[in-house]
Amino acid sequence: MSVTVSALHTATIKGTQLVSVARIALSERGAEGDRRFFLADDKQRMRNAKQIGSLQQLVSGLEGDRLSVTFPDGSMIREQVELGDTLDCQFYSHRVAGQLVEGPWADAISEFCGTRLRLFAAGSAVDRGARGAVSLISRASLKRLAHEAGSETVDGRRFRMLIEVDGVAEHAEDGWLGQRLQVGGAVLRFDGHVGRCLVTSRDPDTGEVTLPTLDLLRAYRRGLETTEPLPFGVYGRVLKPGAVRVGDSVSPLP
């Protein structure tokens, strides 16, 4: 059976609901438009769905320079992006420079989430920067986790991965570390495991905690030699930029 790209997921604003897309354009900084913006509190600390589960009820998008946010009631804010001051923000354990986004989005998101937030534009809001510009999970790994949970399926969007592939055995992606892979028109190299946190326990549409993913991973994935604890999926670099589409082939390179 050939290995193919089975799904692609992006979110224009980090922490908002993942959207399935048919195509992505990859550069060394990740997928074009993916996590182009992020939210921070009044102390300029990045906030995402780990802290604010209701963010996953919001759908964000970007067409040209027009940013949209759609709310659960169907209402939408769609305006041209205007950037303000550049501020130093806390992004996990490091600092990033973010440009403040002027306009109505921050106030509307703050009111919806019940906490004051500001919206920033970033060169890349990928957590690991260029060394982790892409992430990947196999459909077979998702099926294995569903089996551990006693369920028929687990929605892969829980894990907020960019690329999902089909046609390999469960956790076959673990064996791709250090390898170069041709994925559609891009060449990627995966260097580490994605260690999991509480956000994966949240329903990808509602943000409510509905699945004990960390307990499940701890039960059947502990004791493995991995780069991060509670591993599920892999991350890596873009060695050669290019377009990736659903249905594209995935193949190792010498």
C-alpha positions as CSV (number, residue, x, y, z in Angstrom):
1,M,0.0,0.0,0.0
2,S,1.4,3.4,-0.9
3,V,1.8,6.1,1.7
4,T,-0.2,9.3,1.0
5,V,-1.1,12.5,2.7
6,S,-4.6,11.9,4.1
7,A,-5.3,15.3,5.7
8,L,-3.9,18.7,6.2
9,H,-4.9,21.1,9.1
10,T,-4.1,24.7,9.8
11,A,-5.2,27.5,12.1
12,T,-4.6,31.1,11.2
13,I,-4.7,32.3,14.8
14,K,-2.9,29.9,17.1
15,G,-5.2,28.1,19.5
16,T,-8.4,28.5,17.4
17,Q,-10.1,25.6,15.7
18,L,-8.1,23.6,13.2
19,V,-9.4,23.8,9.7
20,S,-9.0,21.0,7.1
21,V,-7.4,22.3,3.9
22,A,-6.7,20.6,0.5
23,R,-3.3,22.2,0.0
24,I,-0.5,24.0,1.9
25,A,2.6,25.9,0.7
26,L,5.6,25.0,2.8
27,S,8.6,27.2,3.4
28,E,11.4,26.9,6.0
29,R,9.0,28.6,8.5
30,G,6.1,26.2,8.0
31,A,2.8,26.3,6.1
32,E,1.9,29.7,4.6
33,G,-0.7,31.4,6.8
34,D,-0.7,28.7,9.5
35,R,-0.5,30.3,13.0
36,R,0.2,33.6,11.4
37,F,-1.3,35.3,14.5
38,F,-1.3,34.5,18.2
39,L,-3.1,35.9,21.3
40,A,-1.5,37.2,24.5
41,D,-2.8,38.4,27.8
42,D,-2.2,41.8,29.4
43,K,1.2,40.7,30.6
44,Q,2.1,39.8,27.0
45,R,2.2,36.0,27.7
46,M,1.0,33.9,24.7
47,R,-2.3,32.2,25.5
48,N,-3.8,29.2,23.5
49,A,-6.4,26.5,23.9
50,K,-4.4,24.8,26.7
51,Q,-5.4,27.7,29.0
52,I,-8.6,28.9,27.2
53,G,-10.5,25.9,25.8
54,S,-13.2,28.1,24.2
55,L,-10.7,29.4,21.6
56,Q,-11.3,26.1,19.8
57,Q,-14.9,27.2,19.1
58,L,-13.6,30.0,16.9
59,V,-12.6,29.6,13.3
60,S,-10.0,31.9,11.9
61,G,-9.0,32.5,8.3
62,L,-6.9,34.8,6.1
63,E,-7.5,35.8,2.5
64,G,-4.9,38.2,1.3
65,D,-4.7,40.8,4.0
66,R,-8.2,40.2,5.3
67,L,-8.4,38.3,8.6
68,S,-11.7,36.6,9.6
69,V,-12.9,35.1,12.8
70,T,-16.2,33.2,12.9
71,F,-18.0,32.7,16.1
72,P,-20.3,29.7,17.1
73,D,-23.4,31.7,16.4
74,G,-22.3,32.2,12.8
75,S,-21.3,35.9,13.2
76,M,-18.1,36.9,11.6
77,I,-15.5,39.7,11.8
78,R,-13.7,40.1,8.5
79,E,-11.5,43.1,8.1
80,Q,-8.2,44.2,6.6
81,V,-5.2,43.7,8.9
82,E,-3.4,46.8,10.1
83,L,-0.3,46.4,12.3
84,G,0.8,48.5,15.2
85,D,3.7,48.5,17.6
86,T,6.1,45.6,17.9
87,L,6.2,44.2,21.4
88,D,8.2,41.6,23.2
89,C,6.0,38.6,24.2
90,Q,6.5,35.5,26.3
91,F,6.1,32.5,24.1
92,Y,6.5,29.4,26.3
93,S,10.1,29.5,27.6
94,H,11.3,32.1,25.1
95,R,10.6,35.6,23.9
96,V,9.3,36.6,20.5
97,A,8.6,39.9,18.8
98,G,5.0,40.3,17.9
99,Q,3.3,43.1,16.0
100,L,0.1,44.3,17.6
101,V,-2.9,43.9,15.3
102,E,-5.2,46.9,15.3
103,G,-8.9,46.3,14.8
104,P,-12.0,44.6,16.3
105,W,-10.8,41.0,16.6
106,A,-9.1,41.2,20.1
107,D,-12.1,42.9,21.8
108,A,-14.6,40.4,20.3
109,I,-12.4,37.4,21.2
110,S,-11.8,38.7,24.7
111,E,-15.6,39.1,25.2
112,F,-16.3,35.6,23.9
113,C,-13.5,34.0,26.1
114,G,-14.2,36.1,29.2
115,T,-10.6,37.2,29.5
116,R,-8.6,40.2,28.2
117,L,-6.5,39.2,25.1
118,R,-4.6,41.1,22.5
119,L,-3.9,39.9,19.0
120,F,-0.4,39.8,17.5
121,A,1.1,39.0,14.2
122,A,4.3,36.8,14.1
123,G,6.7,35.7,11.5
124,S,5.9,32.2,12.6
125,A,3.9,31.0,15.6
126,V,5.2,27.5,15.2
127,D,6.2,26.4,18.7
128,R,9.7,25.2,17.8
129,G,10.6,27.7,15.1
130,A,12.2,26.5,11.9
131,R,13.5,23.2,13.6
132,G,9.8,22.2,14.1
133,A,8.2,23.9,11.2
134,V,6.2,20.8,10.3
135,S,4.5,18.1,12.3
136,L,3.1,14.7,11.2
137,I,1.0,11.9,12.6
138,S,-0.2,8.7,10.9
139,R,-3.8,7.6,10.7
140,A,-2.8,4.2,12.1
141,S,-1.5,5.9,15.2
142,L,-4.8,7.6,15.7
143,K,-6.6,4.3,15.3
144,R,-4.3,2.7,17.9
145,L,-5.1,5.5,20.4
146,A,-8.8,5.1,19.6
147,H,-8.5,1.4,20.4
148,E,-6.8,2.2,23.7
149,A,-9.7,4.6,24.5
150,G,-12.3,1.9,23.7
151,S,-13.6,4.1,20.8
152,E,-14.0,3.6,17.1
153,T,-12.2,6.9,16.2
154,V,-10.3,9.7,17.6
155,D,-10.4,13.1,15.9
156,G,-6.9,13.8,14.7
157,R,-7.4,17.5,15.2
158,R,-7.0,17.0,18.9
159,F,-3.3,16.8,18.3
160,R,-3.1,19.9,16.2
161,M,-0.7,18.3,13.6
162,L,-0.1,19.9,10.2
163,I,0.1,16.7,8.2
164,E,-1.7,13.3,8.5
165,V,-0.6,10.3,6.4
166,D,-2.1,6.9,5.7
167,G,-0.7,3.7,4.4
168,V,1.8,2.9,7.3
169,A,1.6,0.8,10.5
170,E,0.9,2.5,13.8
171,H,3.7,4.8,15.0
172,A,5.7,4.1,11.8
173,E,6.5,7.8,11.9
174,D,8.7,7.2,15.0
175,G,11.1,5.4,12.6
176,W,11.4,8.4,10.3
177,L,13.5,10.4,12.7
178,G,16.7,11.5,11.0
179,Q,15.4,10.6,7.5
180,R,14.6,12.8,4.6
181,L,11.1,12.4,3.1
182,Q,9.6,13.6,-0.1
183,V,6.1,14.8,0.8
184,G,4.4,16.1,-2.2
185,G,6.6,18.9,-3.6
186,A,8.5,19.4,-0.4
187,V,11.4,17.6,1.3
188,L,11.1,17.2,5.0
189,R,13.3,15.8,7.8
190,F,11.8,14.8,11.1
191,D,14.1,15.2,14.1
192,G,11.9,14.7,17.2
193,H,8.8,13.4,18.9
194,V,6.0,15.7,19.8
195,G,5.4,15.4,23.6
196,R,1.8,15.9,24.6
197,C,0.0,18.3,26.9
198,L,-3.4,18.9,28.3
199,V,-4.8,20.6,25.1
200,T,-5.1,17.2,23.5
201,S,-7.8,16.2,26.0
202,R,-10.0,18.9,24.7
203,D,-12.7,18.3,22.1
204,P,-11.4,20.1,18.9
205,D,-14.8,21.8,18.3
206,T,-16.0,22.7,21.8
207,G,-12.8,23.0,23.8
208,E,-14.3,20.8,26.5
209,V,-12.1,18.1,28.2
210,T,-13.6,14.9,26.8
211,L,-10.8,12.3,26.5
212,P,-8.0,11.4,28.9
213,T,-5.3,11.5,26.2
214,L,-2.4,11.9,28.6
215,D,-3.5,8.9,30.7
216,L,-3.9,6.8,27.6
217,L,-0.5,7.7,26.2
218,R,1.1,7.2,29.6
219,A,-0.4,3.7,29.8
220,Y,0.9,2.4,26.5
221,R,3.7,4.7,25.3
222,R,5.7,5.1,28.5
223,G,9.2,3.5,28.7
224,L,10.0,4.3,25.1
225,E,13.3,6.0,24.1
226,T,11.9,9.3,22.7
227,T,13.0,12.9,22.5
228,E,10.0,14.1,24.6
229,P,7.7,12.4,27.1
230,L,4.2,11.2,26.2
231,P,5.2,11.1,22.5
232,F,2.5,11.1,19.8
233,G,3.6,12.2,16.3
234,V,6.8,13.8,15.1
235,Y,8.1,17.3,14.2
236,G,10.8,18.4,11.8
237,R,12.3,20.9,9.3
238,V,11.5,21.9,5.7
239,L,14.6,21.1,3.7
240,K,13.1,22.0,0.4
241,P,10.0,24.3,0.2
242,G,7.1,23.2,-1.9
243,A,3.4,22.5,-2.1
244,V,1.7,19.6,-0.4
245,R,-1.8,18.4,-1.3
246,V,-4.1,15.8,0.2
247,G,-3.5,12.6,-1.8
248,D,0.2,13.4,-2.5
249,S,2.7,10.5,-2.0
250,V,5.1,10.2,0.9
251,S,8.4,8.5,0.2
252,P,11.8,8.2,1.9
253,L,14.9,9.7,0.2
254,P,18.4,8.2,0.2
